[in-house]
Amino acid sequence: MKKVSFAEFGGPEVLRLIDAEEPHAGPGRIRVAVRAAGVNPVDWRLREGQVLGAHPIVLPSGVGLDAAGVVDEVGEGVEGVAVGDRVFGEGVSTYAEFAVLSAWARMPGGLSFEEAAGYPSVMETAVRIIGEVGVRPGQTLLVSGASGGVGSAVLQIARDRGITVIGTAGAGNQDYLRGLGALATTYKEGWAGRVRGLGRVDAALDLAGSGVIPALVELTGDPRRVVSIADLDAPKFGVRFSGVAGSVPVALAQAADLISRGRLHIPVEKSYPLTEAAAAHIDSQAGHTRGRRVIVI
Ligand SMILES: NC(=O)c1ccc[n+]([C@@H]2O[C@H](COP(=O)([O-])OP(=O)(O)OC[C@H]3O[C@@H](n4cnc5c(N)ncnc54)[C@H](OP(=O)(O)O)[C@@H]3O)[C@@H](O)[C@H]2O)c1
């Protein structure tokens, strides 16, 4: 089968499309014929040799965590899913024609593989950090960096739960945030004052790692009301850095429920063939994805 792989850490040029042995579903796993694989910043962070503490890597390594596809092998002990089912979920080396998944759910009817591949990781992260920051219905959540994959998920989960969101994003994404039900402002100079003008802030999430933690603490009045997924310096300010994944099946069930009620839609900004995985990484690393980027197989 064809698979994207890298044999040394480095820039996008280390990615190669290779012929590889097909993987097989061991106990508790399924294998899918991959139709689409989500592109996440962690994919290029791992390719560069970052975050190896949390994700040890043996070289050569495949790329990709998220996938949507058709089940074609069911491992020992797995129930409730059959060959031929359309699923989305998380696994390893998903930029490939076949991949083994460790967590999955059936895709809601009417959802394309391309869109479905964008949900698993960002929904896991969004559900986790909304829980960790402890924001409740009727309160206001500030989201710094709200137009990317995680932000798009956070905004729509919050809207469904009756949480008001104030989001920051680039000038070209203000209407996008408003379309997801948020109050919006840019992250340019003076942003904290503009946020104050939009309302009181009960809790805040830093999704961009753009050095805003002290301002988020000031706006919420309490470092325990702030969570970051992108700034490793957060603990210096008494703020939690969230890096340990929560339950993927719970997040996928929430995604399926929201999608089937018409309450969740994250657009795919651009799709790339397997041969253009390096271009997908270059575009993701530029840091201005609206919604998601996806590899299609
Ligand atoms: N710790 C964890 O568990 C965890 C989990 C998932 C992701 N992450 C990390 O969280 C970050 C976000 O992930 P993602 O998947 O949402 O990324 P993404 O889809 O690439 O989104 C990046 C977003 O950042 C925004 N942005 C760029 N510069 C900004 C600034 N100065 N201030 C505010 N926003 C800015 C962009 O908005 P505009 O285009 O509007 O400028 C863009 O929408 C990444 O660094 C990722 O590695 C961590």
PDBQT file of the ligand as one rigid body, heavy atoms in Angstrom, charges set to zero:
ROOT
HETATM    1  N1  LIG A 301      -2.152  20.407  24.065  1.00  0.00    +0.000 N 
HETATM    2  C1  LIG A 301      -3.017  19.733  23.341  1.00  0.00    +0.000 C 
HETATM    3  O1  LIG A 301      -3.603  18.735  23.784  1.00  0.00    +0.000 OA
HETATM    4  C2  LIG A 301      -3.316  20.198  21.939  1.00  0.00    +0.000 A 
HETATM    5  C3  LIG A 301      -4.329  19.569  21.203  1.00  0.00    +0.000 A 
HETATM    6  C4  LIG A 301      -4.634  20.080  19.931  1.00  0.00    +0.000 A 
HETATM    7  C5  LIG A 301      -3.915  21.161  19.432  1.00  0.00    +0.000 A 
HETATM    8  N2  LIG A 301      -2.915  21.705  20.179  1.00  0.00    +0.000 N 
HETATM    9  C6  LIG A 301      -2.177  22.902  19.704  1.00  0.00    +0.000 C 
HETATM   10  O2  LIG A 301      -3.116  23.974  19.725  1.00  0.00    +0.000 OA
HETATM   11  C7  LIG A 301      -2.877  24.869  18.650  1.00  0.00    +0.000 C 
HETATM   12  C8  LIG A 301      -4.151  25.068  17.849  1.00  0.00    +0.000 C 
HETATM   13  O3  LIG A 301      -4.507  23.851  17.208  1.00  0.00    +0.000 OA
HETATM   14  P1  LIG A 301      -5.497  23.873  15.960  1.00  0.00    +0.000 P 
HETATM   15  O4  LIG A 301      -5.600  22.474  15.476  1.00  0.00    +0.000 OA
HETATM   16  O5  LIG A 301      -6.727  24.625  16.280  1.00  0.00    +0.000 OA
HETATM   17  O6  LIG A 301      -4.606  24.744  14.937  1.00  0.00    +0.000 OA
HETATM   18  P2  LIG A 301      -5.006  25.417  13.540  1.00  0.00    +0.000 P 
HETATM   19  O7  LIG A 301      -6.232  24.740  13.002  1.00  0.00    +0.000 OA
HETATM   20  O8  LIG A 301      -3.764  25.422  12.728  1.00  0.00    +0.000 OA
HETATM   21  O9  LIG A 301      -5.446  26.914  13.903  1.00  0.00    +0.000 OA
HETATM   22  C9  LIG A 301      -4.533  27.909  14.123  1.00  0.00    +0.000 C 
HETATM   23  C10 LIG A 301      -5.328  29.182  14.409  1.00  0.00    +0.000 C 
HETATM   24  O10 LIG A 301      -4.481  30.057  15.150  1.00  0.00    +0.000 OA
HETATM   25  C11 LIG A 301      -4.926  31.367  14.879  1.00  0.00    +0.000 C 
HETATM   26  N3  LIG A 301      -3.862  32.338  15.154  1.00  0.00    +0.000 N 
HETATM   27  C12 LIG A 301      -2.705  32.515  14.464  1.00  0.00    +0.000 A 
HETATM   28  N4  LIG A 301      -1.997  33.528  15.054  1.00  0.00    +0.000 NA
HETATM   29  C13 LIG A 301      -2.728  33.954  16.113  1.00  0.00    +0.000 A 
HETATM   30  C14 LIG A 301      -2.555  34.957  17.122  1.00  0.00    +0.000 A 
HETATM   31  N5  LIG A 301      -1.449  35.721  17.163  1.00  0.00    +0.000 N 
HETATM   32  N6  LIG A 301      -3.507  35.108  18.058  1.00  0.00    +0.000 NA
HETATM   33  C15 LIG A 301      -4.618  34.352  18.057  1.00  0.00    +0.000 A 
HETATM   34  N7  LIG A 301      -4.856  33.392  17.114  1.00  0.00    +0.000 NA
HETATM   35  C16 LIG A 301      -3.913  33.201  16.175  1.00  0.00    +0.000 A 
HETATM   36  C17 LIG A 301      -5.291  31.358  13.429  1.00  0.00    +0.000 C 
HETATM   37  O11 LIG A 301      -6.320  32.329  13.263  1.00  0.00    +0.000 OA
HETATM   38  P3  LIG A 301      -6.384  33.322  11.982  1.00  0.00    +0.000 P 
HETATM   39  O12 LIG A 301      -6.261  32.442  10.758  1.00  0.00    +0.000 OA
HETATM   40  O13 LIG A 301      -7.757  33.919  12.128  1.00  0.00    +0.000 OA
HETATM   41  O14 LIG A 301      -5.246  34.281  12.106  1.00  0.00    +0.000 OA
HETATM   42  C18 LIG A 301      -5.749  29.934  13.162  1.00  0.00    +0.000 C 
HETATM   43  O15 LIG A 301      -7.127  29.861  12.980  1.00  0.00    +0.000 OA
HETATM   44  C19 LIG A 301      -1.697  24.267  17.868  1.00  0.00    +0.000 C 
HETATM   45  O16 LIG A 301      -0.514  24.883  18.309  1.00  0.00    +0.000 OA
HETATM   46  C20 LIG A 301      -1.695  22.803  18.281  1.00  0.00    +0.000 C 
HETATM   47  O17 LIG A 301      -0.408  22.229  18.196  1.00  0.00    +0.000 OA
HETATM   48  C21 LIG A 301      -2.596  21.255  21.415  1.00  0.00    +0.000 A 
ENDROOT
TORSDOF 0
